[in-house]
Amino acid sequence: MKIDRLIGIITILLQRDQVTAPELAERFEVSRRTINRDIEDICRAGIPLVTTQGYGGGISIAAGYKLDHSLLTEEELQLLFSGMKGMDSISEKAHSPLLAEKLSAGAADLTDSFNIDLASHYKDTLSPKISAIKRATRNRHLLSFSYFCEKGEDRRTIEPYRLIFKWSDWYVWGYCLERQDFRLFKLNRLWDWGTGTDSFAPRDLPDLEPDQYFSAGGIYLKALFEENQKYRLIEEYGPNCFQTGPKGRLLFERDFVSFSNLREWVLSFGSQVEVLEPERLRADLRQQAKEMLKIY
């Protein structure tokens, strides 16, 4: 984009006393004529640039004119860089090297102070999905896909509005044309996606924020966990999420949004948990155990 190129040119001029137009043209993969127009635009924006002709000449910022290099602290620069590195983990194209070049003019060297991986081992399949959803959201194009859930496979078409990363998973939030309502879809269950050419008119988004899909409420769980599962409860809900119950077991009480997600979570503990409430879940687990006995 042009604005990115203009910022890039200013950044290079901050880092170096002088640079030539051919160098800039090669760096940004545009013609020299385009660079000349960019220089004119930068001057019109109020930043005085000087062009010197002949051997040893080039483009520089006029002597005596200063730009503030300290708009961001070193810690803020490091946080921005680490955040962009994290976004690179789910992007098809890396943006952090260019960001480092733009942000480090006159500042401390930007190095990795910590590492953020938002894709884990799903990068090969996750990055193309995120890129397609970002384009569809930006261009207001409908997004169609096959979606796999407990009830089976379904084909959905949505108006995409937001990408969400929550609880180690990526989701797309949008208006589902089949359900005539806003829905949240997990990207790892979303396949065979495609976008149309027709644009949709953006809706007024409801007061209900996507984060509220993850809020507690609706289904109350009361359960006793074996003491050796303390690490999992602490990992997921913190050290104050349980009380010591009978026989040293851990009494856990919490509200959940989805019955199916609650059941999957409880089943992941195997015989290391006893559900006390709700009775609906106890009955469901008894049925699950009977079905498993038929297999084993």
Backbone bond lengths (Angstrom), bond angles and torsions (degrees), N, CA, C in turn:
res aa  C-N    CA-C-N  psi(-1)  N-CA   C-N-CA  omega(-1)  CA-C   N-CA-C  phi
1 M - - - 1.454 - - 1.527 109.82 -
2 K 1.327 115.83 151.50 1.454 119.58 -175.75 1.517 112.49 -63.10
3 I 1.350 117.14 -42.50 1.461 119.26 -177.54 1.518 110.44 -62.12
4 D 1.345 117.25 -37.91 1.463 120.31 177.19 1.519 110.97 -63.22
5 R 1.336 116.10 -39.10 1.466 119.73 179.90 1.523 111.21 -67.25
6 L 1.337 116.65 -40.33 1.463 120.02 179.02 1.526 110.75 -63.37
7 I 1.325 116.23 -43.65 1.465 120.08 177.47 1.518 110.10 -63.42
8 G 1.334 116.36 -39.68 1.457 120.17 178.62 1.514 112.39 -62.55
9 I 1.336 117.13 -41.18 1.467 120.53 178.95 1.527 110.62 -63.71
10 I 1.339 116.52 -44.96 1.474 119.99 178.83 1.521 109.91 -61.45
11 T 1.329 117.11 -40.91 1.459 120.73 -179.35 1.519 111.15 -62.80
12 I 1.322 116.85 -43.50 1.471 120.44 178.82 1.521 110.68 -62.76
13 L 1.335 116.51 -39.73 1.462 119.71 179.40 1.530 111.84 -68.05
14 L 1.310 116.91 -27.42 1.461 120.33 175.09 1.525 111.03 -72.28
15 Q 1.310 115.64 -32.58 1.455 119.68 -178.24 1.538 112.25 -81.66
16 R 1.328 116.56 -31.08 1.466 121.19 -175.81 1.527 109.61 -124.49
17 D 1.310 115.42 146.34 1.463 119.30 -179.31 1.525 111.35 -65.82
18 Q 1.330 115.91 -33.07 1.466 119.11 -174.66 1.522 109.75 -155.36
19 V 1.340 115.42 147.02 1.455 120.70 177.85 1.517 107.67 -146.56
20 T 1.326 117.86 150.66 1.458 120.84 -178.63 1.522 110.93 -93.55
21 A 1.322 116.20 157.03 1.461 121.26 178.11 1.533 111.95 -62.03
22 P 1.359 119.04 -42.66 1.463 118.34 177.03 1.531 112.95 -59.31
23 E 1.336 116.30 -36.77 1.471 119.30 177.16 1.523 110.76 -61.96
24 L 1.328 116.27 -45.36 1.458 120.30 179.83 1.528 111.44 -65.01
25 A 1.336 115.68 -39.88 1.462 119.70 179.85 1.525 110.75 -62.13
26 E 1.332 116.49 -41.20 1.455 120.24 178.66 1.526 111.21 -69.88
27 R 1.327 114.68 -40.11 1.479 119.26 -178.02 1.526 111.34 -62.63
28 F 1.327 117.83 -41.03 1.464 121.31 -175.65 1.530 113.20 -101.81
29 E 1.345 116.04 4.05 1.465 122.20 175.84 1.522 112.10 56.61
30 V 1.337 115.70 48.81 1.462 122.40 175.77 1.530 107.52 -133.49
31 S 1.326 115.46 174.56 1.461 119.53 179.57 1.527 110.72 -78.74
32 R 1.335 115.08 162.60 1.465 120.01 177.36 1.522 110.02 -65.24
33 R 1.321 117.11 -33.24 1.460 120.08 178.49 1.531 110.37 -62.91
34 T 1.344 116.15 -39.77 1.462 119.41 177.38 1.519 111.02 -62.60
35 I 1.330 116.83 -41.29 1.469 121.17 178.05 1.522 110.19 -61.96
36 N 1.317 117.43 -41.19 1.468 120.46 179.12 1.530 110.91 -61.67
37 R 1.333 116.95 -40.40 1.461 120.06 176.98 1.526 110.92 -66.43
38 D 1.339 116.02 -37.54 1.466 119.62 177.46 1.527 110.77 -62.25
39 I 1.321 117.20 -41.20 1.468 121.27 179.85 1.534 109.75 -62.11
40 E 1.316 116.03 -40.87 1.467 119.86 178.04 1.535 110.68 -63.80
41 D 1.335 116.67 -40.91 1.460 120.44 179.53 1.531 111.06 -64.38
42 I 1.320 116.75 -39.55 1.463 120.63 179.61 1.533 110.08 -65.31
43 C 1.313 116.46 -40.51 1.468 120.17 177.82 1.531 110.85 -64.36
44 R 1.336 116.32 -41.25 1.455 119.60 178.91 1.527 111.58 -65.03
45 A 1.352 116.12 -26.04 1.459 120.54 178.35 1.526 112.25 -76.53
46 G 1.339 116.93 -5.00 1.458 119.76 175.86 1.508 115.34 105.20
47 I 1.320 117.89 2.49 1.469 120.48 177.63 1.522 107.84 -100.57
48 P 1.342 118.52 110.00 1.472 121.07 -175.03 1.523 112.32 -74.30
49 L 1.321 116.12 116.44 1.458 121.59 176.43 1.523 109.49 -107.94
50 V 1.316 115.18 146.17 1.466 121.73 -179.02 1.520 108.36 -117.85
51 T 1.334 115.78 131.29 1.466 121.06 177.24 1.514 108.87 -111.62
52 T 1.345 115.13 123.69 1.467 121.29 179.77 1.517 108.78 -109.51
53 Q 1.354 116.49 126.42 1.461 121.45 -177.93 1.515 110.76 -86.21
54 G 1.352 115.64 163.51 1.455 121.18 172.99 1.515 113.66 87.18
55 Y 1.334 114.31 -175.80 1.467 121.77 -177.57 1.535 110.09 -60.86
56 G 1.313 117.16 131.41 1.455 120.89 179.81 1.514 113.32 80.57
57 G 1.336 116.91 3.54 1.444 120.25 -178.08 1.523 111.50 -85.72
58 G 1.321 115.21 -178.68 1.459 119.83 179.33 1.514 110.50 163.17
59 I 1.294 116.08 -161.28 1.459 123.26 -177.03 1.530 108.54 -111.89
60 S 1.313 116.56 136.08 1.460 120.97 179.35 1.518 109.85 -148.83
61 I 1.323 116.59 164.57 1.459 121.69 174.05 1.523 108.20 -81.16
62 A 1.320 116.48 136.37 1.467 121.01 -176.17 1.525 111.29 -54.96
63 A 1.344 116.16 139.81 1.459 121.95 179.74 1.531 110.29 -59.27
64 G 1.306 116.10 137.61 1.456 120.73 178.25 1.515 113.76 91.86
65 Y 1.346 116.10 -14.63 1.475 118.27 178.42 1.515 108.34 -90.50
66 K 1.306 117.77 131.80 1.455 122.00 -175.75 1.518 110.30 -123.76
67 L 1.313 114.26 139.14 1.466 121.62 170.38 1.520 108.02 -112.08
68 D 1.313 116.48 140.30 1.456 120.75 -177.04 1.522 110.27 -73.53
69 H 1.338 114.94 118.50 1.456 120.32 178.44 1.530 111.37 -85.57
70 S 1.294 117.91 -9.28 1.461 120.54 -170.20 1.524 112.41 -107.86
71 L 1.324 117.14 33.75 1.459 119.81 176.97 1.527 111.00 -64.02
72 L 1.322 116.20 -29.48 1.455 121.58 178.58 1.522 109.37 -123.77
73 T 1.316 116.17 144.55 1.459 120.00 176.26 1.521 109.47 -75.56
74 E 1.318 115.53 166.58 1.459 119.59 179.33 1.530 110.68 -61.23
75 E 1.344 116.67 -39.27 1.460 120.28 178.99 1.523 110.86 -64.28
76 E 1.338 116.71 -40.67 1.460 120.29 178.69 1.521 111.39 -65.38
77 L 1.333 116.57 -39.62 1.461 120.54 176.81 1.525 110.61 -61.39
78 Q 1.335 116.09 -43.51 1.452 119.95 -179.81 1.527 111.13 -63.63
79 L 1.336 117.12 -40.06 1.463 120.34 179.23 1.524 111.49 -65.26
80 L 1.340 116.63 -42.77 1.463 120.31 177.89 1.525 110.66 -61.29
81 F 1.325 115.88 -43.82 1.458 120.36 -177.82 1.531 110.39 -65.79
82 S 1.335 117.48 -44.46 1.461 120.91 179.49 1.531 110.78 -63.82
83 G 1.346 116.30 -38.68 1.456 119.64 177.38 1.517 112.10 -63.50
84 M 1.338 116.39 -42.08 1.461 119.63 178.52 1.528 111.18 -67.29
85 K 1.329 116.99 -36.80 1.464 119.69 175.85 1.526 110.03 -61.14
86 G 1.332 116.21 -38.10 1.458 119.46 177.04 1.519 111.91 -63.88
87 M 1.343 117.18 -41.25 1.460 120.69 177.72 1.518 111.10 -66.13
88 D 1.340 117.11 -30.94 1.467 119.89 176.63 1.523 111.51 -61.17
89 S 1.342 117.04 -27.08 1.465 120.16 -177.76 1.523 112.04 -67.44
90 I 1.344 117.95 -17.39 1.468 119.70 178.15 1.531 110.77 -122.36
91 S 1.329 117.33 14.40 1.462 121.64 -179.98 1.519 109.87 -106.93
92 E 1.316 115.66 148.17 1.466 119.79 177.47 1.523 111.44 -76.22
93 K 1.338 116.87 -22.49 1.456 122.10 178.95 1.519 109.06 -126.44
94 A 1.332 116.54 132.60 1.462 120.87 -179.08 1.527 110.59 -76.88
95 H 1.332 116.36 130.27 1.457 121.80 179.79 1.527 112.70 -109.47
96 S 1.324 117.55 -14.10 1.462 120.09 -174.02 1.530 113.73 -65.63
97 P 1.360 120.76 -35.52 1.463 117.69 178.69 1.533 113.18 -60.93
98 L 1.348 116.48 -41.89 1.468 119.34 178.87 1.526 110.15 -68.25
99 L 1.334 116.63 -38.46 1.465 119.52 178.34 1.523 110.09 -63.25
100 A 1.325 116.77 -41.97 1.465 119.64 178.71 1.513 110.79 -60.85
101 E 1.346 116.18 -38.63 1.459 120.42 178.95 1.518 111.07 -65.61
102 K 1.355 116.30 -38.26 1.457 120.11 -179.23 1.520 112.51 -73.33
103 L 1.341 116.31 -36.77 1.457 119.77 -172.70 1.517 113.81 -87.94
104 S 1.315 117.84 -20.22 1.455 118.79 -171.08 1.519 113.94 -92.64
105 A 1.342 117.88 7.73 1.461 119.68 178.71 1.519 109.70 -62.20
106 G 1.316 116.42 114.22 1.450 121.15 178.05 1.507 113.75 72.90
107 A 1.334 118.14 7.51 1.457 120.62 -178.40 1.522 109.93 -113.62
108 A 1.311 115.82 176.26 1.450 120.60 178.94 1.525 109.99 -64.93
109 D 1.321 115.42 155.50 1.456 120.32 179.77 1.523 109.73 -62.46
110 L 1.349 116.37 133.31 1.452 120.34 -179.15 1.522 109.70 -87.99
111 T 1.308 116.68 116.75 1.456 122.07 177.53 1.521 108.49 -125.46
112 D 1.320 116.07 165.28 1.460 120.85 -178.74 1.520 110.33 -73.87
113 S 1.319 117.17 110.42 1.462 120.52 175.54 1.524 110.75 -87.48
114 F 1.325 117.01 -27.05 1.457 122.01 171.53 1.521 108.13 -156.40
115 N 1.319 115.60 162.85 1.460 120.48 -173.80 1.527 110.64 -115.53
116 I 1.333 115.74 133.46 1.462 121.74 178.35 1.524 108.06 -120.30
117 D 1.317 117.02 121.49 1.460 121.81 176.94 1.523 108.15 -117.56
118 L 1.333 116.56 107.23 1.461 121.68 -177.03 1.522 112.32 -91.80
119 A 1.327 116.91 -0.83 1.462 120.22 -176.71 1.516 112.77 -113.05
120 S 1.335 117.43 -31.94 1.448 122.56 -175.41 1.534 108.60 56.94
121 H 1.348 118.02 -135.82 1.462 120.17 -176.58 1.528 112.74 -86.56
122 Y 1.374 117.41 9.46 1.462 120.38 179.20 1.531 113.05 -97.86
123 K 1.323 118.38 6.46 1.465 121.22 -170.51 1.528 112.93 -54.51
124 D 1.332 117.89 -43.96 1.472 120.54 -175.26 1.524 112.42 -59.95
125 T 1.330 117.30 -33.89 1.463 120.22 -179.90 1.520 112.44 -98.81
126 L 1.328 117.16 -26.18 1.459 120.71 -175.58 1.522 112.56 -77.30
127 S 1.324 117.38 -42.05 1.465 120.69 -175.88 1.525 112.92 -58.86
128 P 1.350 119.61 -46.51 1.480 118.63 178.02 1.524 112.76 -61.79
129 K 1.337 117.50 -36.74 1.466 119.85 178.26 1.518 110.70 -63.09
130 I 1.328 115.97 -47.99 1.461 119.63 -177.88 1.521 110.81 -63.05
131 S 1.324 117.47 -40.99 1.464 120.54 178.36 1.527 110.62 -61.79
132 A 1.337 117.20 -43.98 1.468 121.00 -179.70 1.528 110.86 -64.92
133 I 1.327 117.07 -40.93 1.471 120.39 -179.48 1.523 110.49 -68.52
134 K 1.322 116.94 -39.19 1.468 119.95 177.82 1.525 110.74 -61.82
135 R 1.330 116.68 -42.88 1.472 119.91 178.53 1.519 110.63 -64.60
136 A 1.329 116.45 -44.62 1.469 119.76 -179.42 1.523 110.84 -63.41
137 T 1.328 117.25 -39.27 1.464 120.78 179.07 1.522 110.73 -66.71
138 R 1.322 116.07 -43.99 1.466 120.87 -178.81 1.524 111.37 -66.23
139 N 1.328 116.95 -41.00 1.472 121.35 -176.58 1.526 113.24 -90.42
140 R 1.326 117.05 -1.28 1.471 122.21 -178.22 1.527 110.69 57.71
141 H 1.341 115.86 48.52 1.450 121.50 177.07 1.530 109.76 -105.61
142 L 1.336 116.74 143.27 1.455 120.94 177.00 1.525 109.98 -64.62
143 L 1.314 115.68 146.15 1.456 122.34 179.58 1.526 108.49 -118.93
144 S 1.341 116.68 123.09 1.470 121.81 178.59 1.523 109.18 -113.49
145 F 1.333 116.16 146.83 1.461 119.17 -177.48 1.526 110.05 -164.81
146 S 1.327 114.39 161.54 1.464 120.96 170.12 1.523 107.43 -89.49
147 Y 1.336 115.72 135.77 1.460 119.29 -177.64 1.515 109.81 -126.43
148 F 1.334 116.21 132.65 1.450 122.51 -176.53 1.532 109.41 -109.82
149 C 1.310 116.47 126.98 1.466 121.34 178.72 1.522 108.57 -144.12
150 E 1.324 116.18 -174.07 1.465 121.11 -175.86 1.528 111.76 -59.28
151 K 1.330 117.19 -33.40 1.460 120.96 -176.90 1.523 112.81 -82.80
152 G 1.337 117.31 -5.28 1.450 120.50 178.48 1.520 112.31 124.26
153 E 1.320 115.63 -160.78 1.459 122.28 -178.27 1.523 109.84 -99.71
154 D 1.320 115.44 141.68 1.458 120.27 -178.40 1.523 108.25 -144.90
155 R 1.323 115.79 153.35 1.462 121.04 175.44 1.527 108.14 -102.25
156 R 1.329 116.49 127.03 1.452 120.88 -177.54 1.535 110.14 -125.29
157 T 1.325 115.13 151.66 1.463 122.70 172.44 1.519 106.71 -129.52
158 I 1.331 116.14 128.18 1.464 119.81 -176.44 1.527 110.68 -131.83
159 E 1.314 114.08 159.65 1.457 121.71 165.55 1.527 106.09 -93.58
160 P 1.328 118.68 105.72 1.471 119.47 -175.10 1.534 111.61 -76.98
161 Y 1.339 115.26 135.99 1.459 119.88 -179.07 1.528 113.79 -123.80
162 R 1.338 117.38 -29.64 1.452 117.08 -174.11 1.521 111.34 -155.99
163 L 1.339 115.53 140.39 1.457 122.17 169.56 1.523 108.18 -96.29
164 I 1.325 116.72 137.65 1.465 121.03 -176.39 1.530 109.10 -131.50
165 F 1.323 116.05 133.06 1.462 121.42 171.97 1.524 107.48 -110.87
166 K 1.338 116.47 117.29 1.462 120.63 -175.02 1.518 109.10 -149.71
167 W 1.345 115.53 135.67 1.457 120.66 177.08 1.528 111.86 52.27
168 S 1.338 116.21 45.16 1.470 123.68 175.32 1.522 113.98 67.95
169 D 1.337 118.00 16.50 1.464 121.25 179.22 1.527 110.25 -134.02
170 W 1.340 115.07 154.89 1.458 122.18 177.18 1.520 109.75 -102.30
171 Y 1.331 116.28 141.49 1.456 123.16 179.53 1.534 109.67 -135.37
172 V 1.324 115.69 154.60 1.459 120.84 168.73 1.523 106.79 -115.18
173 W 1.315 115.72 134.13 1.468 122.63 -179.76 1.514 108.68 -112.15
174 G 1.328 116.37 127.39 1.454 119.08 -178.51 1.519 111.62 -164.45
175 Y 1.318 114.24 -179.36 1.467 121.01 -179.48 1.524 108.46 -92.13
176 C 1.333 116.31 117.42 1.461 122.11 -178.26 1.529 109.58 -85.25
177 L 1.333 116.76 121.78 1.460 120.58 -178.59 1.520 111.60 -70.27
178 E 1.347 117.17 -30.46 1.461 119.61 179.70 1.534 111.35 -72.16
179 R 1.319 117.06 -39.45 1.468 120.90 -177.82 1.528 112.65 -94.45
180 Q 1.337 116.43 -7.73 1.463 120.93 -179.77 1.530 111.95 52.80
181 D 1.339 114.68 45.07 1.461 120.02 -179.94 1.527 108.40 -163.82
182 F 1.321 115.84 166.40 1.462 120.67 176.94 1.525 109.57 -77.27
183 R 1.330 115.30 136.88 1.454 121.58 -178.25 1.533 110.55 -138.32
184 L 1.324 113.96 161.25 1.458 122.02 178.55 1.521 108.01 -117.24
185 F 1.350 117.17 130.17 1.458 121.53 -176.95 1.526 109.88 -125.20
186 K 1.329 115.28 129.55 1.465 120.54 178.51 1.522 109.33 -77.41
187 L 1.329 116.80 129.87 1.464 120.39 -173.64 1.521 112.87 -65.64
188 N 1.331 118.91 -31.43 1.456 120.02 -179.52 1.527 112.76 -71.92
189 R 1.347 117.17 -9.75 1.461 121.18 174.21 1.523 111.65 -103.39
190 L 1.308 116.77 2.16 1.460 123.45 -173.82 1.528 108.83 -106.07
191 W 1.350 116.94 122.07 1.465 121.11 -176.39 1.529 109.78 -141.57
192 D 1.340 113.90 168.50 1.478 121.29 177.97 1.524 111.13 52.47
193 W 1.335 114.48 48.95 1.457 119.05 -176.68 1.523 111.62 -83.96
194 G 1.307 114.92 159.19 1.454 121.16 176.95 1.517 109.75 -163.58
195 T 1.322 116.13 155.93 1.460 120.84 179.34 1.516 109.71 -120.47
196 G 1.308 115.64 146.15 1.456 120.61 176.59 1.513 111.11 -89.13
197 T 1.326 115.25 -179.27 1.470 120.12 179.07 1.523 111.76 -98.32
198 D 1.328 116.21 -14.48 1.469 119.56 -179.46 1.525 110.03 -79.77
199 S 1.310 115.63 134.49 1.457 120.81 178.52 1.520 110.02 -90.28
200 F 1.309 116.50 150.83 1.460 121.13 176.79 1.526 109.37 -110.88
201 A 1.303 115.56 150.88 1.463 120.68 177.40 1.522 108.20 -81.32
202 P 1.322 118.40 124.66 1.471 120.02 -177.95 1.523 112.09 -61.03
203 R 1.310 115.40 139.53 1.461 122.05 179.45 1.524 110.48 -87.59
204 D 1.300 115.33 163.39 1.458 120.09 168.93 1.523 107.18 -74.30
205 L 1.322 116.17 118.47 1.458 119.53 -176.92 1.525 109.98 -70.59
206 P 1.316 117.16 141.25 1.468 120.31 -177.95 1.519 111.22 -69.69
207 D 1.326 114.90 163.62 1.457 120.22 176.91 1.519 111.44 -62.89
208 L 1.329 115.99 -26.83 1.454 120.74 178.70 1.521 109.61 -67.18
209 E 1.326 117.09 113.60 1.450 121.80 179.02 1.527 109.72 -81.34
210 P 1.355 118.00 150.16 1.463 119.97 178.94 1.517 113.53 -55.36
211 D 1.345 117.62 -32.65 1.457 119.93 -179.59 1.519 112.18 -59.55
212 Q 1.325 116.77 -24.67 1.450 119.24 -178.23 1.529 112.25 -69.69
213 Y 1.343 116.63 -15.11 1.454 118.96 174.76 1.527 110.56 -65.43
214 F 1.337 115.93 -22.39 1.461 120.49 -177.17 1.520 112.19 -100.42
215 S 1.323 118.09 -0.39 1.452 120.80 -177.41 1.519 110.47 -75.05
216 A 1.328 114.05 150.64 1.454 118.69 179.44 1.517 110.69 -70.44
217 G 1.320 116.42 152.56 1.461 119.62 176.68 1.513 111.53 144.25
218 G 1.339 116.68 142.10 1.451 119.56 172.31 1.511 114.08 112.92
219 I 1.349 118.81 -57.26 1.462 122.50 -175.12 1.527 108.70 -121.90
220 Y 1.314 116.04 117.70 1.461 121.56 -176.58 1.522 109.62 -92.08
221 L 1.339 115.81 126.63 1.461 121.83 177.31 1.519 109.69 -112.02
222 K 1.321 115.47 131.80 1.462 122.60 171.01 1.517 106.73 -128.32
223 A 1.336 116.71 120.62 1.458 119.31 -173.42 1.517 110.51 -148.57
224 L 1.347 115.27 157.23 1.460 122.81 175.53 1.523 108.81 -111.54
225 F 1.325 115.98 122.12 1.460 121.94 179.82 1.525 109.64 -106.14
226 E 1.317 114.94 146.48 1.460 119.14 173.81 1.524 109.85 -65.63
227 E 1.335 115.41 150.30 1.459 120.93 -174.59 1.530 112.26 -59.85
228 N 1.334 116.87 -29.63 1.470 119.20 -178.63 1.528 113.12 -72.70
229 Q 1.354 117.79 -2.77 1.460 121.22 176.30 1.526 112.15 -100.61
230 K 1.324 116.23 9.59 1.462 120.75 -179.58 1.531 111.33 -57.33
231 Y 1.349 115.85 -39.73 1.459 119.40 -177.02 1.530 111.72 -60.58
232 R 1.331 117.11 -36.97 1.470 119.53 -179.66 1.516 111.51 -71.26
233 L 1.315 116.80 -41.45 1.463 119.55 179.15 1.524 110.45 -63.44
234 I 1.324 116.47 -41.99 1.461 120.02 178.95 1.517 110.59 -66.30
235 E 1.328 116.14 -41.33 1.472 120.57 -179.60 1.523 111.28 -59.95
236 E 1.316 117.42 -39.89 1.461 121.21 -173.10 1.528 113.56 -93.82
237 Y 1.339 117.39 -31.20 1.469 118.57 -173.71 1.527 114.72 -132.67
238 G 1.321 118.02 2.11 1.455 120.25 175.39 1.517 113.33 93.91
239 P 1.345 116.53 165.08 1.471 121.07 -173.71 1.521 114.54 -72.77
240 N 1.329 117.87 -11.93 1.467 120.66 -178.19 1.524 113.00 -104.32
241 C 1.325 116.82 17.43 1.465 119.91 -174.50 1.527 112.71 -87.03
242 F 1.323 118.71 -4.17 1.470 120.58 -177.43 1.529 109.92 -141.89
243 Q 1.337 113.88 165.50 1.457 121.79 173.53 1.529 108.07 -125.55
244 T 1.317 115.76 156.45 1.459 119.17 177.74 1.520 109.12 -73.31
245 G 1.333 115.81 123.76 1.450 121.60 -177.16 1.522 111.83 -105.69
246 P 1.323 116.65 -164.29 1.472 120.60 179.88 1.526 112.20 -63.91
247 K 1.334 115.43 143.53 1.471 123.26 178.62 1.519 112.00 59.17
248 G 1.349 116.20 27.95 1.456 119.94 176.23 1.512 114.43 77.61
249 R 1.325 116.63 1.46 1.466 118.48 178.50 1.526 110.18 -74.95
250 L 1.328 115.16 165.29 1.471 121.77 -172.51 1.522 109.95 -103.10
251 L 1.325 116.31 118.39 1.462 121.30 179.41 1.526 108.93 -85.87
252 F 1.322 115.21 118.55 1.466 122.41 -175.10 1.523 108.68 -119.42
253 E 1.338 116.77 128.80 1.462 121.91 178.42 1.526 108.97 -133.70
254 R 1.335 115.79 129.68 1.465 119.12 -177.90 1.524 110.07 -165.01
255 D 1.340 115.84 152.47 1.463 121.51 173.82 1.526 110.09 -91.34
256 F 1.325 115.95 143.24 1.458 122.37 177.47 1.528 109.22 -125.90
257 V 1.335 115.47 155.22 1.457 120.65 -178.70 1.522 111.82 -85.14
258 S 1.337 116.09 -47.21 1.464 121.40 -171.53 1.521 110.67 -110.96
259 F 1.328 117.06 129.89 1.461 120.99 177.59 1.523 110.69 -65.68
260 S 1.339 117.13 -42.37 1.465 119.82 -178.18 1.522 111.34 -64.65
261 N 1.343 117.32 -40.82 1.465 119.89 177.67 1.529 110.99 -66.52
262 L 1.321 116.31 -39.07 1.462 120.46 177.34 1.519 110.45 -61.63
263 R 1.338 117.10 -45.44 1.462 120.49 -179.56 1.522 111.27 -61.91
264 E 1.339 117.06 -43.86 1.458 120.56 179.31 1.523 110.79 -61.99
265 W 1.329 115.77 -40.13 1.465 119.85 -178.83 1.520 110.61 -66.27
266 V 1.323 117.64 -45.53 1.463 121.04 179.96 1.527 110.46 -64.50
267 L 1.322 117.43 -43.03 1.465 120.58 -179.86 1.526 112.20 -61.70
268 S 1.334 117.25 -27.67 1.472 120.36 -179.49 1.525 111.86 -66.23
269 F 1.356 117.12 -15.26 1.462 120.63 178.04 1.531 112.47 -90.88
270 G 1.328 116.73 -6.15 1.454 120.44 178.71 1.509 112.19 57.74
271 S 1.351 116.11 -130.58 1.468 121.64 -178.10 1.520 112.67 -84.38
272 Q 1.329 117.63 7.85 1.461 121.02 -177.11 1.521 113.20 -90.53
273 V 1.340 117.05 12.53 1.459 120.75 179.26 1.527 109.39 -145.09
274 E 1.326 115.35 144.38 1.462 122.09 172.65 1.524 108.44 -122.70
275 V 1.328 116.77 116.99 1.453 121.43 179.57 1.532 108.83 -79.34
276 L 1.323 115.88 128.72 1.462 121.92 176.29 1.529 111.23 -96.53
277 E 1.303 116.12 -40.64 1.465 123.51 177.53 1.530 108.13 -146.02
278 P 1.333 117.91 147.71 1.476 129.70 4.44 1.527 111.56 -85.54
279 E 1.305 115.75 158.89 1.458 121.48 179.61 1.526 110.61 -63.06
280 R 1.332 116.14 -32.05 1.473 119.98 178.43 1.519 110.63 -58.32
281 L 1.325 116.68 -41.53 1.467 120.25 -179.56 1.523 110.25 -71.41
282 R 1.338 118.27 -38.95 1.464 120.83 177.45 1.535 110.50 -58.83
283 A 1.323 115.87 -44.66 1.466 119.91 179.19 1.525 111.30 -64.41
284 D 1.314 115.52 -39.97 1.462 120.21 179.78 1.529 110.46 -64.55
285 L 1.327 117.46 -41.33 1.467 121.00 -179.90 1.529 110.79 -67.15
286 R 1.349 117.73 -37.18 1.472 119.90 175.83 1.524 110.34 -60.99
287 Q 1.338 116.37 -41.66 1.462 120.01 179.01 1.517 111.11 -66.75
288 Q 1.324 116.29 -40.14 1.470 120.33 176.77 1.518 110.62 -60.48
289 A 1.347 116.98 -41.82 1.465 120.22 -179.99 1.523 111.14 -63.75
290 K 1.346 118.13 -40.31 1.449 121.64 177.78 1.533 111.11 -62.40
291 E 1.309 116.04 -42.59 1.469 119.95 -180.00 1.526 111.18 -65.17
292 M 1.342 116.51 -36.82 1.467 119.63 179.29 1.522 110.99 -70.07
293 L 1.352 116.56 -35.63 1.463 119.50 177.99 1.531 111.65 -62.90
294 K 1.342 116.90 -32.05 1.457 120.14 177.99 1.533 110.98 -65.42
295 I 1.341 115.64 -30.47 1.464 119.63 -179.40 1.519 111.21 -81.60
296 Y 1.334 117.02 -40.60 1.461 121.02 -173.21 1.529 112.91 -100.67
